[in-house]
């Protein structure tokens, strides 16, 4: 009899748990987000470009999400966004209450990592991206560099954060396949530290997005004062703000090098990607995706961004997923060429 009573009590408890979970899942997106905060985890340190974009976007995104939840921004930088990416895969709740702003290199990190990662970009629910990124080789004028050919004859000290970040990968690519002579100094703790190093003469240049030069970046005053020269654009296509600055593609005729360069630059088309964990309810994912692109194309958001930087170039979650699919279908020999550029020597 005691066992029978216990079994009935256990059964009731299980049923109650399942019922509660079912009720939570059964809530409409508006019902859910009107009762829950939305946490946005930024995979970079406070004060940098990713953090800037996230915090500028949040007030406008909130207005477009059903239920208009309070959005809490938390920074969780490290390993060029991989710490946040792996946290999303392993620990993030799957109810839609936590989303992530990752870094563009996270789109291909699992393909090129020398060690297995607890993260798969193909399984992520991409929500969209706020911008298409155009990186440039930006060099202090005191270095006396006026053309790409000068980079092939002069040794230029370039600042970088971690080995897998674009600020290291792109100079590595140019050194190995385009004949440049960059002396890459890694280990800087974010954009502000590198901006200070530029001013103090510790480094001669760094890879800089166009927005850093013409908008919100620490280097914008240096560029406006004529102390920084833009030598080349490392992007899929030219940024209209720099029509006379050549693309990196212009400096090679080797088809394989062009394919490798295209692989490395492809994530730039999703320059500020947002994602949600695998397994969140489909209706909440749809609501987050829809609200993201609505907010990113909101005239008020565009006007606010144009006051501090350049007009945003958002893309949808489906478009980000298409970029990931393209990366994951890259030939093995191209991925093998990319790996040494993105991993420290063993």
C-alpha positions as CSV (number, residue, x, y, z in Angstrom):
1,X,0.0,0.0,0.0
2,X,2.8,2.4,0.9
3,X,4.5,1.8,-2.5
4,X,1.2,2.4,-4.2
5,X,0.7,5.8,-2.4
6,X,4.3,6.8,-3.2
7,X,3.9,5.9,-6.8
8,X,0.8,7.9,-7.1
9,X,2.5,10.9,-5.4
10,X,5.5,10.6,-7.8
11,X,3.2,10.4,-10.7
12,X,1.4,13.5,-9.7
13,X,4.7,15.4,-9.2
14,X,5.9,14.4,-12.7
15,X,2.6,15.4,-14.2
16,X,2.7,18.8,-12.4
17,X,6.2,19.4,-13.8
18,X,5.3,18.4,-17.3
19,X,2.1,20.5,-17.1
20,X,4.1,23.6,-15.9
21,X,6.6,23.2,-18.7
22,X,3.8,22.7,-21.2
23,X,2.1,25.8,-20.0
24,X,5.3,27.8,-20.3
25,X,5.8,26.6,-23.8
26,X,2.2,27.2,-24.7
27,X,2.5,30.9,-23.9
28,X,2.4,33.2,-26.9
29,X,5.6,35.2,-27.5
30,X,3.8,38.3,-26.3
31,X,2.7,36.6,-23.1
32,X,6.2,35.2,-22.5
33,X,8.1,38.4,-23.1
34,X,5.7,40.5,-21.1
35,X,6.6,38.4,-18.1
36,X,10.3,37.7,-18.7
37,X,13.4,39.9,-19.2
38,X,15.5,39.2,-22.3
39,X,19.2,38.9,-21.6
40,X,21.6,39.9,-24.5
41,X,25.1,38.4,-23.9
42,X,27.7,40.3,-25.9
43,X,30.7,38.1,-26.8
44,X,33.2,41.0,-26.4
45,X,34.4,43.4,-23.8
46,X,32.6,46.6,-22.9
47,X,33.7,49.7,-24.8
48,X,34.4,48.1,-28.2
49,X,32.6,48.0,-31.5
50,X,30.4,45.0,-30.7
51,X,29.3,46.5,-27.4
52,X,28.6,49.8,-29.0
53,X,26.3,48.3,-31.6
54,X,24.5,46.1,-29.1
55,X,23.7,49.0,-26.7
56,X,22.7,51.3,-29.5
57,X,20.3,48.7,-30.9
58,X,18.6,47.5,-27.6
59,X,16.1,50.4,-27.1
60,X,14.8,50.0,-30.6
61,X,14.7,46.2,-30.6
62,X,12.6,46.3,-27.3
63,X,9.9,48.2,-29.0
64,X,9.5,45.6,-31.7
65,X,9.5,42.5,-29.6
66,X,6.0,41.3,-28.6
67,X,5.5,42.1,-25.0
68,X,8.3,44.6,-25.0
69,X,10.6,42.9,-22.5
70,X,13.3,44.6,-20.5
71,X,16.6,43.8,-22.3
72,X,19.6,43.4,-20.0
73,X,23.0,43.6,-21.7
74,X,25.9,41.5,-20.3
75,X,29.4,41.4,-21.6
76,X,31.2,38.0,-21.8
77,X,34.3,38.5,-23.9
78,X,37.1,36.1,-24.4
79,X,38.7,33.9,-27.1
80,X,37.3,36.2,-29.9
81,X,33.7,35.5,-29.0
82,X,34.1,31.7,-28.5
83,X,33.5,31.8,-24.8
84,X,30.1,33.3,-25.4
85,X,29.4,31.0,-28.3
86,X,30.2,27.9,-26.2
87,X,28.2,29.2,-23.3
88,X,25.2,29.6,-25.6
89,X,25.6,26.0,-26.7
90,X,26.1,24.4,-23.3
91,X,24.4,26.5,-20.7
92,X,21.9,29.0,-22.2
93,X,18.3,28.5,-21.4
94,X,16.2,27.2,-24.3
95,X,13.1,29.2,-23.6
96,X,14.1,32.3,-25.6
97,X,15.0,34.4,-22.5
98,X,18.7,34.7,-23.5
99,X,20.2,35.7,-26.8
100,X,23.7,36.4,-27.9
101,X,25.6,38.9,-30.0
102,X,28.6,36.9,-31.3
103,X,31.6,37.8,-33.4
104,X,31.8,37.3,-37.1
105,X,34.7,34.9,-36.9
106,X,32.5,32.5,-34.8
107,X,30.7,31.7,-38.0
108,X,33.7,29.6,-39.1
109,X,35.6,28.9,-35.9
110,X,34.4,25.3,-35.6
111,X,35.7,24.6,-39.1
112,X,39.2,25.9,-38.5
113,X,39.8,25.2,-34.8
114,X,42.6,22.7,-34.1
115,X,40.6,21.3,-31.2
116,X,36.9,20.3,-31.1
117,X,34.6,23.0,-29.9
118,X,31.3,22.7,-28.1
119,X,29.7,25.0,-30.7
120,X,28.3,24.4,-34.1
121,X,27.4,27.4,-36.2
122,X,25.1,25.4,-38.4
123,X,22.9,24.5,-35.4
124,X,22.6,28.1,-34.1
125,X,19.4,30.0,-34.6
126,X,20.7,33.1,-36.3
127,X,18.5,36.1,-35.7
128,X,20.2,38.6,-38.1
129,X,23.2,40.9,-38.3
130,X,23.3,44.7,-37.8
131,X,26.0,45.5,-40.3
132,X,28.2,44.4,-43.2
133,X,31.8,45.0,-42.1
134,X,34.5,46.5,-44.2
135,X,37.9,46.1,-42.6
136,X,40.9,48.2,-43.8
137,X,44.6,48.3,-43.2
138,X,44.9,51.6,-41.4
139,X,48.4,52.9,-40.8
140,X,49.7,56.0,-39.0
141,X,51.1,58.4,-41.6
142,X,54.3,58.7,-39.6
143,X,55.1,55.2,-40.9
144,X,55.5,56.5,-44.4
145,X,53.3,53.9,-46.1
146,X,51.4,55.2,-49.1
147,X,50.5,52.1,-51.1
148,X,50.1,48.4,-50.8
149,X,53.4,47.9,-52.5
150,X,55.0,49.8,-49.6
151,X,53.6,47.1,-47.3
152,X,55.6,44.6,-49.3
153,X,58.9,46.4,-48.6
154,X,58.5,48.0,-45.1
155,X,58.0,46.2,-41.8
156,X,54.9,47.6,-40.1
157,X,54.0,46.8,-36.5
158,X,50.3,45.8,-36.3
159,X,48.3,45.4,-33.1
160,X,46.0,42.5,-32.6
161,X,44.0,41.0,-29.8
162,X,43.8,37.2,-30.0
163,X,45.2,34.8,-32.7
164,X,41.8,34.0,-34.2
165,X,40.5,37.6,-34.4
166,X,40.4,39.3,-37.8
167,X,42.9,41.8,-36.6
168,X,45.5,39.0,-36.6
169,X,44.1,36.6,-39.2
170,X,44.0,39.2,-42.0
171,X,47.6,40.4,-41.6
172,X,48.6,36.8,-41.4
173,X,46.8,36.1,-44.7
174,X,48.5,39.1,-46.3
175,X,52.0,38.1,-45.0
176,X,51.7,34.6,-46.3
177,X,49.9,35.1,-49.6
178,X,50.3,38.7,-50.6
179,X,53.9,39.5,-49.7
180,X,53.4,42.0,-46.9
181,X,55.9,42.3,-44.0
182,X,53.6,43.0,-41.0
183,X,55.1,42.4,-37.5
184,X,52.0,41.4,-35.7
185,X,51.9,42.0,-32.0
186,X,49.0,40.1,-30.3
187,X,47.6,40.3,-26.8
188,X,46.0,43.7,-26.6
189,X,43.0,43.8,-24.4
190,X,40.5,45.3,-26.8
191,X,40.0,48.2,-29.2
192,X,40.7,51.0,-26.6
193,X,44.1,49.5,-25.8
194,X,45.1,49.3,-29.4
195,X,44.0,52.9,-30.1
196,X,46.2,54.0,-27.2
197,X,49.1,52.0,-28.6
198,X,48.7,53.7,-32.0
199,X,48.8,57.1,-30.4
200,X,51.8,56.3,-28.3
201,X,53.8,54.8,-31.2
202,X,53.8,51.3,-29.8
203,X,52.3,50.0,-33.0
204,X,52.1,51.6,-36.5
205,X,48.8,50.3,-37.6
206,X,45.9,47.9,-37.1
207,X,43.0,46.4,-39.0
208,X,40.1,48.8,-38.6
209,X,36.5,48.7,-39.7
210,X,35.3,51.7,-41.7
211,X,33.0,52.7,-38.8
212,X,35.9,53.1,-36.5
213,X,37.5,55.6,-38.9
214,X,34.4,57.6,-39.9
215,X,32.1,57.2,-37.0
216,X,32.2,56.1,-33.3
217,X,35.7,54.6,-33.1
218,X,38.6,55.7,-30.9
219,X,40.6,56.2,-34.1
220,X,38.1,58.5,-35.8
221,X,39.8,61.7,-34.4
222,X,43.2,60.5,-35.7
223,X,41.7,59.8,-39.1
224,X,40.0,63.2,-39.3
225,X,43.2,64.9,-38.3
226,X,45.0,63.2,-41.2
227,X,47.2,61.0,-39.0
228,X,45.9,57.7,-40.3
229,X,46.0,56.5,-44.0
230,X,43.8,53.7,-45.3
231,X,45.9,51.5,-47.6
232,X,43.6,48.7,-48.7
233,X,40.1,47.3,-48.0
234,X,39.8,43.7,-46.9
235,X,36.2,43.1,-47.8
236,X,34.0,41.3,-50.3
237,X,33.2,44.6,-52.0
238,X,34.3,48.2,-51.7
239,X,32.8,50.5,-49.1
240,X,31.4,53.5,-50.9
241,X,33.1,55.8,-48.4
242,X,36.4,54.7,-49.8
243,X,35.9,54.5,-53.5
244,X,39.6,55.1,-54.4
245,X,41.0,52.5,-51.9
246,X,41.7,49.2,-53.6
247,X,40.4,45.8,-52.5
248,X,42.8,43.1,-51.3
249,X,41.5,40.9,-54.2
250,X,43.2,43.4,-56.6
251,X,46.7,42.2,-55.5
252,X,46.6,38.5,-56.5
253,X,45.8,36.6,-59.7
254,X,46.0,33.2,-58.0
255,X,42.6,31.5,-58.1
256,X,43.2,29.5,-54.9
257,X,44.4,32.5,-53.0
258,X,41.2,34.4,-54.1
259,X,39.0,31.4,-52.9
260,X,40.9,31.3,-49.6
261,X,40.5,35.1,-49.2
262,X,36.8,34.9,-50.0
263,X,36.4,32.2,-47.3
264,X,38.0,34.3,-44.7
265,X,36.1,37.5,-45.7
266,X,32.7,35.9,-46.1
267,X,31.7,36.4,-42.4
268,X,32.2,40.2,-42.9
269,X,28.8,40.2,-44.7
270,X,27.4,39.3,-41.3
271,X,29.5,41.8,-39.3
272,X,27.4,42.0,-36.1
273,X,25.6,38.7,-35.8
274,X,22.9,37.9,-33.2
275,X,21.9,34.4,-32.3
276,X,19.7,32.3,-30.1
277,X,20.4,28.8,-28.7
278,X,19.3,25.7,-30.5
279,X,15.9,24.3,-29.3
280,X,14.0,27.5,-28.4
281,X,10.3,27.4,-29.2
282,X,9.6,28.1,-32.9
283,X,7.2,30.9,-32.3
284,X,9.6,32.8,-30.1
285,X,12.4,32.3,-32.6
286,X,10.1,33.7,-35.3
287,X,9.2,36.6,-33.1
288,X,12.8,37.4,-32.3
289,X,13.8,37.2,-36.0
290,X,10.9,39.4,-37.2
291,X,11.5,42.0,-34.4
292,X,15.2,42.1,-35.1
293,X,14.9,43.0,-38.8
294,X,12.0,45.4,-38.0
295,X,14.1,47.2,-35.5
296,X,17.2,47.2,-37.7
297,X,15.3,48.8,-40.5
298,X,13.3,51.2,-38.2
299,X,13.8,54.7,-39.5
300,X,14.3,56.0,-35.9
301,X,17.2,53.5,-35.4
302,X,18.8,54.3,-38.7
303,X,18.6,58.1,-37.9
304,X,20.1,57.5,-34.5
305,X,23.0,55.4,-36.0
306,X,23.7,58.0,-38.7
307,X,24.3,60.6,-36.0
308,X,27.2,58.6,-34.5
309,X,28.4,56.3,-37.3
310,X,27.4,55.1,-40.8
311,X,24.0,53.9,-41.8
312,X,23.5,50.2,-40.8
313,X,23.4,47.4,-43.4
314,X,21.3,44.7,-41.7
315,X,20.6,41.3,-43.0
316,X,18.1,38.7,-41.8
317,X,18.7,35.5,-39.8
318,X,18.0,33.5,-42.9
319,X,20.7,35.4,-44.7
320,X,23.2,34.8,-41.9
321,X,22.4,31.1,-42.1
322,X,23.0,31.1,-45.8
323,X,26.5,32.5,-45.2
324,X,27.2,29.8,-42.6
325,X,26.0,27.2,-45.1
326,X,28.4,28.6,-47.7
327,X,31.3,28.4,-45.3
328,X,30.5,24.9,-44.2
329,X,30.5,23.8,-47.9
330,X,34.0,25.2,-48.5
331,X,36.5,22.7,-50.1
332,X,38.7,20.9,-47.6
333,X,41.9,22.1,-49.1
334,X,40.7,25.7,-48.6
335,X,39.9,25.1,-44.9
336,X,43.3,23.4,-44.5
337,X,45.0,26.5,-45.9
338,X,42.9,28.7,-43.5
339,X,43.7,26.7,-40.3
340,X,47.3,27.8,-39.9
341,X,46.3,31.5,-40.2
342,X,43.8,31.2,-37.4
343,X,45.6,29.0,-34.9
344,X,48.8,29.7,-32.9
345,X,51.8,27.5,-33.9
346,X,51.8,24.3,-31.9
